[in-house]
Amino acid sequence: MNRHFLPPFLTVLVLLLLSMLVISAGCLKDSSVHVSSMTVGAEKVTGAEVTMNVTTDIQNTYGVSSGISRVQLKAYNTESGLMVAEKTSDAGFLGVRGSGSVSQAIVLPRKGSYRLVSTIYENNQRKGQGEITVYSLERLTPDNQKTGLTISDIDFLVRKVEGDRVNIQTDVYFTNDDPQESGAFTLEVKAKEEDARLLADKQQATVESIRPGATKVSGVTLTVPDQYNYVFEVLVWKDDVIIKRGEGNVRLRPGQIVSKDTQFVTKEIETSKFVQGSGEPALSPQPYTTMKSPGFAAPLALLALGSLAVFIHIRRRDP
């Protein structure tokens, strides 16, 4: 009769297996996949486009994955709401409580802000979704404009005065903060009249490569009309791209506001006194100020003098 019954250890084993199947029966039916995190980085930046590297981390928190998971990435313009780019990639088989990560490169215009939405699909069934927003892509510096060059100082020297023309030498101090040499580049300096912004002159010069951590001075000489105020714009060109800008002011006819009567006063500057001779120090400017008395002081004085003259004449005629 004992042949019709299972040994005790086999009975326990069968019950244990049946229990595991019952417990996992619900898990085998479906899985719960969601987006755990998203990270974004600018992989490549040009003047018109930005290549964004979007990494989506996914996780199966319940059950067994029943197939290959897919991550669909879409980019929407935050202002118009229109979709501007899309990409889909496989995430692989997640298994039991498995996790995965998918990196996708998506190209966006280098202007505006975008909402990046990652949606997970498994067996063509939508499982989960995550999103992140990137803002003001136009603020990203294009790769070909990134440089360690800095403009640390700008000096202006008067070299020559002929009639109403002045030769001004512009010395620009460049410092290379990169760990490698800067390579040769082009310096361009423009002189624009301060108010009308008319271009008076512009010149270019080639600057040789600068060692890491070193500073080099390079200059050009511009010829401009005397007795005007100027903005000197400094442009640094490399491979047909402007990589650095700077500016300084040269005021050959400065003025000031007198606080007493808020009258604008013009200072006359003898520009020739600023000419830098060979080894001769620059002379200080000798401005003079033209002031006018406020109100009617001058007419009243003339009237008083005229009245006094009439009074004296009458006294002389009176016996």
C-alpha positions as CSV (number, residue, x, y, z in Angstrom):
1,M,0.0,0.0,0.0
2,N,2.9,2.3,0.6
3,R,3.7,2.2,-3.1
4,H,0.7,4.4,-3.8
5,F,2.1,7.3,-1.8
6,L,5.0,9.7,-2.5
7,P,7.9,9.8,0.0
8,P,7.6,12.7,2.3
9,F,10.5,14.7,0.8
10,L,9.0,14.4,-2.7
11,T,5.7,15.6,-1.4
12,V,7.3,18.7,0.1
13,L,9.2,19.3,-3.1
14,V,6.1,19.1,-5.3
15,L,4.2,21.4,-3.0
16,L,7.1,23.9,-3.0
17,L,7.2,23.9,-6.8
18,L,3.4,24.4,-7.0
19,S,3.6,27.3,-4.6
20,M,6.3,29.0,-6.7
21,L,4.2,28.6,-9.8
22,V,1.2,30.1,-8.1
23,I,3.2,33.0,-6.8
24,S,4.8,33.7,-10.1
25,A,1.7,33.1,-12.2
26,G,0.7,36.8,-12.0
27,C,4.3,37.9,-12.8
28,L,4.5,35.9,-15.9
29,K,1.4,37.6,-17.3
30,D,2.8,41.2,-17.4
31,S,5.7,43.4,-16.5
32,S,5.9,47.0,-15.2
33,V,8.5,49.0,-17.0
34,H,9.1,52.7,-16.4
35,V,11.7,55.5,-17.0
36,S,13.8,55.9,-13.9
37,S,15.9,58.9,-15.1
38,M,17.0,60.9,-18.2
39,T,20.2,62.8,-18.8
40,V,21.1,65.2,-21.7
41,G,24.4,66.5,-23.0
42,A,25.5,68.6,-26.0
43,E,27.6,66.2,-28.1
44,K,28.2,68.6,-31.0
45,V,27.4,72.3,-31.5
46,T,27.5,74.1,-34.8
47,G,26.3,77.6,-35.8
48,A,22.9,76.2,-36.9
49,E,22.4,72.8,-35.1
50,V,23.0,71.0,-31.8
51,T,23.5,67.3,-31.5
52,M,22.0,66.2,-28.2
53,N,23.0,62.9,-26.5
54,V,19.9,61.7,-24.5
55,T,20.3,58.8,-22.1
56,T,17.2,57.1,-20.9
57,D,17.4,54.7,-17.9
58,I,14.6,52.1,-17.7
59,Q,13.7,49.5,-15.1
60,N,11.3,46.6,-14.8
61,T,9.9,46.8,-11.3
62,Y,7.5,43.9,-11.4
63,G,7.2,40.6,-13.3
64,V,9.1,39.2,-16.2
65,S,9.7,41.2,-19.4
66,S,7.9,39.4,-22.2
67,G,9.9,40.8,-25.1
68,I,12.3,43.3,-26.5
69,S,11.8,46.8,-25.1
70,R,12.0,49.9,-27.4
71,V,12.6,53.5,-26.4
72,Q,11.0,56.2,-28.7
73,L,12.5,59.7,-28.3
74,K,10.6,62.7,-29.5
75,A,11.5,66.4,-29.4
76,Y,8.8,69.1,-29.2
77,N,9.3,72.8,-29.6
78,T,8.1,74.4,-26.4
79,E,6.6,77.4,-28.1
80,S,4.8,75.8,-31.1
81,G,4.3,72.4,-29.6
82,L,5.4,70.9,-33.0
83,M,7.6,67.8,-33.1
84,V,11.0,68.6,-34.7
85,A,12.8,65.3,-34.3
86,E,12.2,61.6,-33.5
87,K,14.3,58.5,-32.9
88,T,13.6,54.9,-31.8
89,S,16.1,52.4,-30.4
90,D,16.0,48.9,-28.8
91,A,16.6,48.5,-25.1
92,G,16.9,44.7,-25.1
93,F,15.3,42.1,-22.9
94,L,14.9,43.3,-19.3
95,G,14.1,39.9,-17.7
96,V,12.9,39.6,-14.1
97,R,13.2,43.0,-12.4
98,G,15.8,43.9,-14.9
99,S,17.1,47.4,-15.9
100,G,18.7,48.9,-19.0
101,S,19.9,52.1,-20.5
102,V,19.6,53.6,-24.0
103,S,21.6,56.5,-25.4
104,Q,20.2,58.3,-28.5
105,A,21.7,61.2,-30.5
106,I,19.1,63.6,-31.8
107,V,19.8,66.8,-33.9
108,L,17.9,70.0,-32.9
109,P,18.0,73.6,-34.3
110,R,20.4,75.8,-32.3
111,K,17.6,78.1,-31.3
112,G,14.7,77.9,-28.8
113,S,13.8,75.4,-26.1
114,Y,12.6,71.8,-26.5
115,R,10.7,69.1,-24.5
116,L,12.3,65.7,-24.9
117,V,9.9,62.8,-24.3
118,S,11.1,59.1,-24.0
119,T,8.3,56.5,-24.3
120,I,8.9,52.8,-23.6
121,Y,7.2,50.1,-25.7
122,E,7.2,46.3,-25.1
123,N,5.6,44.1,-27.7
124,N,4.0,47.2,-29.3
125,Q,2.4,48.0,-25.9
126,R,3.1,51.4,-24.2
127,K,4.7,50.8,-20.8
128,G,6.1,54.0,-19.4
129,Q,7.2,57.6,-20.2
130,G,9.6,60.2,-19.0
131,E,10.5,63.7,-20.2
132,I,13.1,66.5,-19.7
133,T,13.3,70.1,-21.2
134,V,16.3,71.8,-22.6
135,Y,16.3,75.6,-22.8
136,S,17.7,78.4,-25.0
137,L,20.0,76.4,-27.2
138,E,21.2,79.6,-28.9
139,R,23.3,80.2,-25.7
140,L,25.5,77.2,-26.5
141,T,28.8,78.2,-28.0
142,P,29.6,76.5,-31.3
143,D,32.6,74.1,-31.1
144,N,34.6,76.1,-33.6
145,Q,34.3,79.3,-31.4
146,K,35.5,77.7,-28.2
147,T,38.9,79.0,-27.2
148,G,41.1,79.7,-24.2
149,L,42.3,83.0,-25.6
150,T,41.4,86.0,-23.5
151,I,41.8,89.7,-24.1
152,S,43.5,90.9,-20.9
153,D,44.1,94.5,-21.8
154,I,44.0,97.1,-24.7
155,D,46.2,100.2,-25.0
156,F,45.9,103.1,-27.3
157,L,48.9,105.3,-28.4
158,V,48.9,108.4,-30.6
159,R,51.8,107.9,-33.1
160,K,51.3,110.8,-35.5
161,V,49.1,113.9,-36.1
162,E,48.9,115.4,-39.6
163,G,46.4,118.1,-40.1
164,D,43.0,116.7,-39.0
165,R,44.2,113.1,-39.1
166,V,45.5,111.1,-36.2
167,N,47.4,107.8,-36.2
168,I,46.4,105.6,-33.2
169,Q,48.3,102.4,-32.4
170,T,46.1,99.8,-30.8
171,D,48.0,97.2,-28.7
172,V,46.0,94.1,-27.7
173,Y,47.2,91.8,-24.9
174,F,46.3,88.1,-25.5
175,T,46.6,85.4,-22.9
176,N,46.3,81.7,-23.7
177,D,44.5,79.8,-20.9
178,D,44.3,76.5,-22.8
179,P,46.6,73.6,-21.9
180,Q,47.8,73.6,-25.5
181,E,49.1,76.2,-28.0
182,S,46.5,78.5,-29.5
183,G,47.7,78.3,-33.1
184,A,48.0,81.3,-35.3
185,F,45.0,83.6,-35.6
186,T,44.0,87.0,-37.2
187,L,43.5,90.2,-35.2
188,E,41.1,92.8,-36.7
189,V,40.6,96.3,-35.2
190,K,37.8,98.7,-36.3
191,A,37.4,102.3,-35.3
192,K,33.8,103.5,-35.3
193,E,32.6,107.1,-34.5
194,E,30.9,106.8,-31.1
195,D,27.6,108.5,-32.0
196,A,27.0,107.9,-35.7
197,R,28.9,104.5,-35.6
198,L,30.5,105.4,-38.9
199,L,33.6,103.3,-39.7
200,A,36.7,105.5,-39.7
201,D,39.3,102.8,-40.4
202,K,40.0,99.1,-39.9
203,Q,43.2,97.0,-40.0
204,Q,44.2,93.4,-39.7
205,A,47.3,91.6,-38.4
206,T,48.4,87.9,-38.1
207,V,49.3,86.8,-34.6
208,E,51.6,83.8,-34.2
209,S,50.7,80.9,-31.9
210,I,50.8,81.6,-28.1
211,R,52.2,79.1,-25.6
212,P,49.9,77.7,-22.8
213,G,49.7,80.3,-20.0
214,A,51.7,82.9,-22.0
215,T,50.7,86.5,-22.9
216,K,51.5,88.1,-26.2
217,V,51.0,91.7,-27.4
218,S,49.9,92.5,-30.9
219,G,48.9,95.8,-32.4
220,V,47.8,97.7,-35.5
221,T,47.8,101.4,-36.4
222,L,44.6,103.1,-37.5
223,T,44.2,106.6,-39.0
224,V,41.1,108.5,-37.9
225,P,39.8,112.1,-38.1
226,D,40.8,114.2,-35.1
227,Q,38.4,115.7,-32.6
228,Y,35.9,112.8,-32.6
229,N,35.1,110.1,-30.1
230,Y,35.6,106.4,-31.2
231,V,34.7,102.9,-30.2
232,F,37.6,100.5,-31.1
233,E,36.2,97.0,-31.8
234,V,38.6,94.1,-31.5
235,L,37.8,90.9,-33.4
236,V,39.7,87.6,-33.3
237,W,39.4,85.4,-36.4
238,K,40.3,81.8,-36.7
239,D,39.3,79.5,-39.6
240,D,36.9,82.1,-41.0
241,V,35.1,82.3,-37.6
242,I,35.0,85.1,-35.0
243,I,36.1,83.4,-31.7
244,K,36.6,86.4,-29.5
245,R,35.5,90.0,-29.2
246,G,36.5,93.1,-27.2
247,E,36.3,96.8,-27.4
248,G,37.7,100.0,-25.9
249,N,37.0,103.8,-26.2
250,V,39.2,106.6,-27.6
251,R,37.7,110.0,-26.9
252,L,39.5,112.7,-28.8
253,R,36.8,115.2,-27.9
254,P,35.5,114.3,-24.4
255,G,32.8,116.1,-22.6
256,Q,31.3,116.2,-19.2
257,I,28.1,117.3,-17.4
258,V,28.5,120.1,-15.0
259,S,26.2,119.4,-12.0
260,K,25.7,123.0,-11.1
261,D,23.6,124.0,-14.0
262,T,23.5,120.7,-16.0
263,Q,25.3,122.4,-18.9
264,F,27.3,120.3,-21.3
265,V,30.9,121.4,-21.5
266,T,33.3,120.5,-24.2
267,K,37.0,120.1,-23.6
268,E,39.4,121.0,-26.3
269,I,42.4,118.6,-26.5
270,E,45.6,119.4,-28.3
271,T,46.0,115.9,-29.7
272,S,49.6,116.5,-30.9
273,K,50.7,116.5,-27.2
274,F,49.9,112.8,-27.0
275,V,52.3,111.8,-29.9
276,Q,54.6,109.1,-28.7
277,G,58.1,109.9,-29.8
278,S,61.1,107.6,-29.6
279,G,61.8,107.4,-25.9
280,E,59.9,110.6,-25.1
281,P,57.2,110.4,-22.5
282,A,53.6,111.4,-23.3
283,L,52.5,114.8,-22.2
284,S,49.4,115.3,-20.1
285,P,46.4,116.9,-21.8
286,Q,45.8,120.6,-21.1
287,P,42.0,120.9,-21.4
288,Y,40.2,124.1,-20.9
289,T,36.6,124.5,-19.9
290,T,34.1,127.0,-21.5
291,M,31.6,128.0,-18.9
292,K,28.5,130.2,-19.2
293,S,26.7,131.9,-16.3
294,P,23.1,130.6,-16.0
295,G,20.2,133.0,-16.3
296,F,20.2,136.6,-17.4
297,A,23.4,137.9,-15.8
298,A,24.9,139.3,-19.0
299,P,21.9,141.3,-20.2
300,L,21.3,142.7,-16.8
301,A,24.9,143.9,-16.6
302,L,24.6,145.7,-19.9
303,L,21.3,147.3,-18.9
304,A,22.9,148.6,-15.7
305,L,25.9,150.1,-17.5
306,G,23.5,151.8,-20.0
307,S,21.4,153.3,-17.2
308,L,24.5,154.6,-15.4
309,A,25.7,156.3,-18.6
310,V,22.4,158.0,-19.1
311,F,22.3,159.1,-15.5
312,I,25.8,160.7,-15.8
313,H,24.9,162.5,-19.0
314,I,21.8,164.0,-17.4
315,R,23.7,165.2,-14.4
316,R,26.3,166.9,-16.6
317,R,23.6,168.8,-18.5
318,D,21.8,169.8,-15.3
319,P,23.1,173.2,-14.0
